[in-house]
Amino acid sequence: MAERKVLNKYFPPDFDPSLIPRRKQPKNSQQVVRLMAPFSMRCNTCGEYIYKGKKFNARKETVDGEDYYGIKIFRFYIKCTLCSAEITFKTDPKNTDYAAEHGASRNFEPWREEQAVEEEDRLAKLEEEENNPMKALENRTTDSKREMDILDALQDIRARNARNERVGHTVDLLADIGVEELENEEDNERKRQDEEDEKLVREVFAKVTKGGEGTVTVKRKADDVEPTVDSLLTGSGLRATGSAPAKKKKTAVKNALGIKAKGR
């Protein structure tokens, strides 16, 4: 397995490469290449359509006696997929394309017709301007007007884009300001609620400490159990909070004989 990866071969000391006979090949020999159909075509023999990109095993050769500014032109031989008729086409370096030569006709391609018509119109316009100076002046005036219209439309588009950019920037600023205002309102509302809670607490403690009787001092040992609030609020503390039991008032009871009796 290691021998097939060897890059250096052994050459004996008496090896002379000049003694190796050279192969005789024809001047314009054909080569087998793998290619795709460069354009859609229709076979002239059976009418089969061959779409662009169809793969073929083709034969390639150099066209004798034809070139384009020293660029060689190659011819390709393929066979129809249905009837196996031979189809040939060659390169067209002038138009950077391929041209159908034999066995098939190229399908109609509308964009090529449009390019040909545009080229004919341009040549006709140049010929007319050479023979008629007034027509050349009129064409130049028309071209200048068209250029001015294009520049005006471009300026309008630029102004519209700048205006849209300014509006978008303003909207972003307003959105940022709105967010800040919302955060400020939330902070103010939170502060207001805190102030209300603090005010309510002050009012409650003010009722408890009214008259200086709300302060209770408790002395207890470290191991004593912490007293409850009810046990601490006795006497004056209960009276200060308003929760002290009301004393029974002595009322006079008058019987039927008119004698008043004091209640217990």
N, C-alpha and C positions, 0 to 999 in steps of 0.2 A: 504493500500500500504506500510505502514511503517513496518508492521510485517514481510514481506518477507526479509527484510534487517537486521533483528535482528540476532546478532551473539551469544548471550548468551540465552540458553534455561532454562526454569524453571524445576528444579528437586525437587520433594517433599522431606520432611525430612526423610520419611521412605523408600526412594529409595535404592535398593540393586542391583548393577549390576550383582552380582554372581547368582541371581535368573533368569536371562535372559537365555533361552535355546539356545545352540549353534547349528548352522546349520551343517548338515552332508553333506560333499561334497566328491565326488570320489577322489581317490588319484591323478589321472592324468586327471583332467577335462580339457575340451577344452574351449578356449576363442575366442570370435569373435573380430577380429581386422581388421583395414583398412590398406591395403598395396598396393604397386605397384609391378608388375612383375619384378624381379631382372635381368632377361635375356630374350632374345627373344627365343621363343619356338614354336613348331608345335604339334598340338593335334594328338595323335595316332589314335583316333576314326574317326574324320571327316577330318583331314588334314588342319584345320584352323590354320592360323599363328597368334600368340599372340606376339605383339611387346613389347620391354622393356619399362617399365613405365606405362603399362596398369593398371588401378586401379581395385581392387577387394575387396569384403567383404569376408575375409578368416577366417578359423578356425585354431587356433594355439594350439599345444600341445608339451609337452616335450618328446623326444625320450627316451624310457626306455633302459637302459643297454648300452648306447653310450655316450661318452664324449671325450673331447680332453684336457688332462692335467687338469681335474677338470672343464672345461668349458662345460656347458650344450649345447646340440644340440636340436634345435627346428624344428618341422615339420609343414608345412602349407598346408592347403587344399583349393583349388580354383576350379571353374567350368569353362569349356570352354564357350566362348561367343557365340558359334554357336550351339553346340549340348548338352551343359550342362553336359558333361562328367567330372568326378572328376579327378583333376590333383593334384599331391602332389610333393613338393620339400622340401628340408631341408637345414639347414645352414651347411657350411663347414669351421669351424674356422681354420683348418690347412692351407688352401689356401686363407683365408679371402674372401670367395665367397659362392655361393649357388650351390647346386647340384640337378639336376632333378632326381626324384625317380620313379614316376609312372604316366601314363596317357599322357605324353608328352615327346618329345625328344628335346634336346637343338639344336638350329641352329648352323651351322658351323661358328666358329670365328677364322680367320687366325692367329691373334696375339697369341692365346693360343697355336696353333700348333707350332709357332715359339719359344715360350718359352719352350715347351716340347723338341723340337729338340736341342735347346741350352743346356738345362740341360743334355740331353743324351750325347751330344758331350763332355761336360765338364767331366762327369763321365768316359767316355771312355778314354779321355786324361789322367786323373789321374790314371786310371788302367794301361794304357800303360806305363806311366812314372815309376810306381812301379816295373814293370817287366823288363824294359829296361833302364838302367842308361844313355846310350848314347842318347837315345831319349829324356830323361829329360834334358840333357845338351843342346841338339839341340833346344829344346823348350825354354829353358832359354835364349839362344843366340838370338833366333828370337824375344822373348819378349823384350830383351834389345835393339835390333836394332829398333824395333817399337817405344819404348819409346824415343830413341834418335831422331828418325825422328819427333816424335810429339813435342819434346822440340825444335828442330830446326825450325819447322813450327811456333811454338808459338813465338820464338824469332824474326822470320821474321815479324810476324804480329805486335809485339810490336815495332820493328824498323820502320815499315811502318806507324804505328799510330803516333809515335813520329815525324817522318818526316812531315807527314801531319799537325800535330799540329804546328810545327815550320813554315811551309809554310803559314798556316792560320794566325799565329801571324804576320809574315812578311807582308802579304797582308794587314792586319789591320793597321800596322804601316805606310805602303805606302799610304793607303787610308787617314789616318789622316794627313800625310805630304802633300798629294795632296790638301786636304781641306785647310790646313794652307797656302800653296802657292797660292791657288786661292783667299783666303781672302786677302793675301798681295798684289796680283796683282790688286784686286779691289780697295784696299786702295790707291795704287800708282796711278792708273788711276784717281781716284777721286781727289787726290792731284794735279795731272798734270792738270786736267780740271780747278780746282780752281785757279792754278797759271796762266793759260792762260787767264781766265776771268779777274783776277786782273791786268794782264799785259795790256789787251785790255782797261780796264777802265783807267789805268794810261796814256796810249797813248792818249785817247780821252780828258782827263782833261789837259794833257800837251799841246794839240793844243789850248784849250780854254784859258789857262793861259799864253800863249806865249807872251813875251814882257812886262809882268807885267800889262797888261791892262785887264785881265780877272776878276779882283776882283771888284765887284760893291757893294757899300754901299748904302743902301736905308734907309732913315729916314721917318717914317710915324707915324701917331697917332694910338692910340689903337683901335679907332673905324673905321679906314680906311679899305677899302677892299684890300685884298692881291693882289698886281699887278701880271700880267702874265709874262711869260718869255720873250715874244716878246716885251713887253713894257719896260722891263729892259735892254735888249740887244740893246741899241741905241748908236750911235756914235762909240766910240772906241771899244765897245763890239761887235758891228756888224762887224766892220772891222777885229777884232781878230778872229771871227768865220768864216770869209769869206763870210758872208751872206749880207753884206752892199751893197746897190745898187750902181752900177758903174756910175761915172759921165760921162756925154757926153763930149767927146773931141771936141774942136773947129777945124773944118777942113776947109781948104781953097778950095773953089769951083772956078774952072777956066772955064769961059764961052768961047764962040766961039771967042770973040774978044781978048782974051788973058788977060783979067782983072781978077785978083784974088779977090774973095769975101769971107770974113770970115763967117763961120757958126755960128748960134746962140747957 
